[in-house]
Amino acid sequence: MQRFNLAKHAWLLLTLAVVFVYFYGLGRMPFVGPDEPRYAQVAREMFERGDYVTPTLGGYTWFEKPLLLYWLIIAGYKLFGVSEFAARVGAACAGLITILIVGCLARRVERESAGELRGFGLASAGVSASSLGLLVFSRGVSFDVLLTMTITMSLASFFLADLEADERRKNILLAFFYAGIGLSLLAKGLVGVVIPCGVIGLYYVLRREWPRARGLGIPWGLPLSLAVAAVWYLPVTLRHGWLFVDEFFVQHHFARYVSNKYLHPQSFYFYVPIVLALALPWSLFLVEALIRAKDWGWRRTQSLDAKSNLRLFALAWLALPVFFFSLSGSKLPGYILPALPGAWLLVGERVAKFARGEGGMWSARITGALFVLAAVGIIVYAVRTNEVQIACALIITLPIVVAGAINVLLTRFRRLCFASIVVAVLAAIAFIVSCAAEGIARKHSVRELLRAADARGYASTPVLHLHLVERTAEFYAAGRLIYRAGGGVEKLEGAQEVANALRKSGANAALVIVPVEYAYQLTDYASLEAEVVGDNGEVALVAVHAR
């Protein structure tokens, strides 16, 4: 009873801490990067039109991604108003649901193990909640974390159905598996089918067993997946026909995969270091788990127990997406996020064994040493760049140093080592959000520059781009940007083009976003009266009037 109460309290504390950190400060940072502001703006345009079928950007159709994330953002806008928090809250919820599913799957196998995997559920939940990849992508407007959630739902349901003896419960779990595939299609397209089916195929190869088709429920499951996906795919195809099919499937699926059309080339082995980076701070435990795979008893086949089957399933879950995306001509770090639950399950077993006194000593010690080095790096960064105040850097590094010292010096207290890593990562993220992230993000966004211009009377002034396209303006200057015919923000290439665009707009003034080093082209141009509103270190915002 005492052990049960301790476990119950541990789960409760972990849940409260994770929920707090995943939601804390979601609205503080401005949108950054090329994707966040565009996705948020696409959802805003749909929300303002009351059109939940056709995504648009700047009024032009935008068929790069399917609709599930946009629907979540629209729901956030309805509940909280149009804001950064509202746009990000859906991704944060997806991250939390992913953690819950991984923890429940591991807990179910733990119960099957008759004490052999004691602590596996809590360890897997703690590992997934504190992994860098999930923490980062759950705090942004991200399709990848949504796909990770739906694939996790699908694959966890399949594996649990494979364990289930009761036919009714088995069919319910298989229904969740097929519904998860349908949701994955809505989350990010055809990859939502490729990854789950590929993982399951590889799993049976590793088991050296042919799947029993009769028990998979394909005759009714496949129509269920299609019915879920058809909620959007059917109306959008009926409305837009070949335009949608060509842009969504041909261009953004097949052309993206087989070519470098969208300019994201990387080497074949790109995702190996990326997986290790996204698995931080558990990367060494993951390497240890993969090394220990040679001792899994590969010659056994259909007599494998739940623990052994989950090992093979987790390995397939990790390996298949890495291999699939390694073949792609276009590679981005977020693509590999759906592989991480497999890594978390492998790490969770190693951490649970470490906590019970079985191996893992050197992984914990080296992880502790890396924590200390990371803390030193944060301090050096703060001193050299002045982007983070020294006091803030010290607060961020405090839990990291404490956890590092515990894992290096007090490794015999194994549960304390595990808990210190989880707490240190969650605390450091909360402190970064509290005192550092917003200041750094402002240098990669025009939100504050446009707010300053609005306060000076330029709230309805057209916004132009000179020598670059600043993507955050697509949200913060929405309705004021000039788009090319067919879509895409117009990029001007000289002060004369700015003057021509100003005359063509019929406005008395315009705001121009320009790299800081080229702002002089406007201030020195005789035909324009130019005033620098401000800059963020990368781009300047210049107000121009025709003379």
WOTAUR-V234018 format. One record per helix or strand of 2 or more residues. SS is the DSSP state (H for helix, E for strand). FROM is the first residue (numbers start at 1). LEN is the number of residues. If there is no record, write none. Layout:
ss=SS from=FROM len=LEN
ss=SS from=FROM len=LEN
This chain:
ss=H from=2 len=22
ss=H from=36 len=14
ss=E from=56 len=2
ss=E from=60 len=2
ss=H from=68 len=13
ss=H from=84 len=29
ss=H from=120 len=10
ss=H from=132 len=6
ss=H from=143 len=21
ss=H from=167 len=22
ss=H from=191 len=17
ss=H from=213 len=4
ss=H from=218 len=23
ss=H from=242 len=17
ss=H from=270 len=9
ss=H from=283 len=13
ss=H from=306 len=21
ss=H from=333 len=23
ss=H from=361 len=25
ss=H from=390 len=20
ss=H from=414 len=22
ss=H from=437 len=6
ss=H from=447 len=12
ss=E from=462 len=5
ss=H from=473 len=4
ss=E from=491 len=2
ss=H from=495 len=11
ss=E from=509 len=7
ss=H from=516 len=3
ss=H from=520 len=4
ss=E from=528 len=8
ss=E from=539 len=8
